[in-house]
Amino acid sequence: MLHVHYFITRLAKLDDAEFHRYWRETHGPIAGKIKQVRRYVQSHRIAAPGFVGSSSPYDGEAEVLVDSLAAMAELRKSKEYLDGALADERNFIDLKRVEWMVTQDHVIIDGPSGPNMIKGVWQLKRIAGMPLDEFRRYWIDVHGGLGTKVAGFRRYVQSHLIDEAYLYATPQFDGVAQIWFDSHEAMRAAFETPEGRAMAADGAKFLDMSVTRNFVAQEHVVIQER
């Protein structure tokens, strides 16, 4: 199963509320008709009081699960995508400010998710000179291990960019981390614990912190599973 992250930015003519309403109420049902999509979640960026370093230029990300690269190729040729979702994107998305990432998930903490929670979303890049296999092992075993010790982390998933993404060029990012919390207060409290601070400090050992992007989101589930 592949996890596709599609980071999007609203058109300048739309204010924040208009963008999120259109994405949720109009575009969601259109994209939900694409047969190859197994799961579809909209992660809407929200204000994050007290969250330091919210540096992403994006207003959210569409997340879909598909069975394979072959299924993704079928999706991109389908009428529901070409005449439906893709055609509608120009009505609310600045198509010059988007980014696709095709990944495979590694679930570090298998906990709950959904619209009653919030989550942090991080786009991550490994430090220069670090081999990809070493980065992946460190992220899962060392950094992920630190995450399992942080009280307040309800769910933690690492999405590693697939091998095929490296065949023709060096990708801008190597993966996406997502961590779910019960509330803004719980998120702040988690990173203020000794374990949370240790995990945050560990990032500099394997990540290029100068290009890391992040935001806080709330989910709108369009397709739970099929």
Residue pairs with C-beta under 8 A, 6 or more apart in sequence:
1 38
1 65
1 66
1 67
1 104
1 105
2 65
2 66
2 67
2 68
2 69
2 71
2 72
2 102
2 103
2 104
2 162
3 63
3 64
3 65
3 102
3 103
3 104
3 105
3 159
4 63
4 64
4 65
4 66
4 72
4 100
4 101
4 102
4 103
5 61
5 62
5 63
5 100
5 101
5 102
5 103
5 159
5 176
6 61
6 62
6 63
6 64
6 98
6 99
6 100
6 101
7 56
7 58
7 60
7 61
7 98
7 99
7 100
7 101
7 123
8 58
8 59
8 60
8 61
8 62
8 93
8 94
8 97
8 98
9 57
9 58
9 59
9 93
9 94
9 97
9 98
10 16
10 19
10 59
10 92
10 93
10 94
11 19
11 91
11 92
11 93
11 94
12 94
14 22
14 92
16 59
19 59
19 92
20 44
20 59
20 60
22 91
22 92
23 42
23 44
23 60
23 92
24 42
24 44
24 220
26 88
26 91
26 92
27 85
27 88
27 89
27 91
27 92
28 40
28 42
28 220
28 222
29 222
30 84
30 85
30 88
31 37
31 40
31 62
31 84
31 85
31 88
31 222
32 40
32 222
32 223
33 80
33 84
33 85
34 75
34 78
34 80
34 81
34 84
34 85
35 78
35 80
36 66
36 67
36 71
36 72
36 74
36 75
36 78
37 64
37 65
37 66
37 75
37 223
37 226
38 64
38 65
38 66
38 67
38 223
38 225
38 226
39 63
39 64
39 65
39 223
39 224
39 225
39 226
40 62
40 63
40 64
40 65
40 221
40 222
40 223
41 62
41 63
41 64
41 219
41 220
41 221
41 222
42 60
42 61
42 62
42 63
42 219
42 220
42 221
42 222
43 60
43 61
43 62
43 63
43 119
43 121
43 217
43 218
43 219
44 59
44 60
44 217
44 218
44 219
44 220
45 56
45 58
45 59
45 60
45 215
45 216
45 217
46 118
46 216
46 217
46 218
47 216
48 54
48 184
48 187
48 215
48 216
49 184
50 184
50 188
51 120
51 184
51 187
51 188
51 216
53 214
54 214
54 215
54 216
55 212
55 213
55 214
55 215
56 121
56 123
56 213
56 214
56 215
57 97
57 213
58 97
58 99
58 213
58 215
60 217
61 121
61 217
66 72
66 75
69 102
69 162
69 164
72 102
75 81
76 82
89 95
99 172
101 123
101 159
101 161
101 165
101 171
101 173
101 175
101 176
102 161
102 162
102 164
102 165
103 159
103 160
103 161
103 162
103 175
103 176
104 159
104 160
104 162
105 157
105 158
105 159
105 160
106 140
106 144
106 157
106 158
106 159
106 160
107 155
107 156
107 157
108 140
108 144
108 147
108 148
108 156
108 157
108 158
109 147
109 148
109 153
109 154
109 155
109 156
110 155
111 153
111 154
111 155
111 156
111 180
112 154
112 155
112 180
113 119
113 154
113 155
113 180
113 219
114 219
114 221
115 218
115 219
115 220
115 221
117 154
117 180
117 181
117 182
117 183
117 218
117 219
118 180
118 181
118 183
118 184
118 187
118 216
118 217
118 218
119 155
119 178
119 179
119 180
119 181
119 216
119 217
119 218
119 219
120 177
120 178
120 179
120 181
120 187
120 214
120 215
120 216
120 217
121 176
121 177
121 178
121 214
121 215
121 216
121 217
122 176
122 177
122 178
122 212
122 213
122 214
123 173
123 175
123 176
123 212
123 213
123 214
124 139
124 173
124 174
124 175
124 176
124 177
124 207
124 212
125 172
125 173
125 174
125 207
125 208
125 211
125 212
126 132
126 135
126 174
126 206
126 207
126 208
127 205
127 206
127 207
127 208
128 208
130 138
130 206
132 166
132 174
135 174
135 206
136 160
138 205
138 206
139 158
139 160
139 175
139 206
140 158
142 202
142 206
143 199
143 202
143 203
143 206
144 156
144 158
146 195
146 198
146 199
146 202
147 153
147 156
147 179
147 199
148 156
149 195
149 199
150 190
150 191
150 193
150 195
150 196
150 199
151 190
151 193
151 195
152 181
152 182
152 186
152 187
152 189
152 190
152 193
152 196
153 179
153 180
153 181
153 190
154 180
154 181
154 182
155 178
155 179
155 180
156 177
156 178
156 179
156 180
157 177
157 178
158 175
158 176
158 177
159 175
159 176
159 177
159 178
160 174
160 175
161 171
161 173
161 174
161 175
165 171
172 211
173 211
173 213
181 187
181 190
184 216
187 216
190 196
191 197
191 199
191 200
203 209
203 212
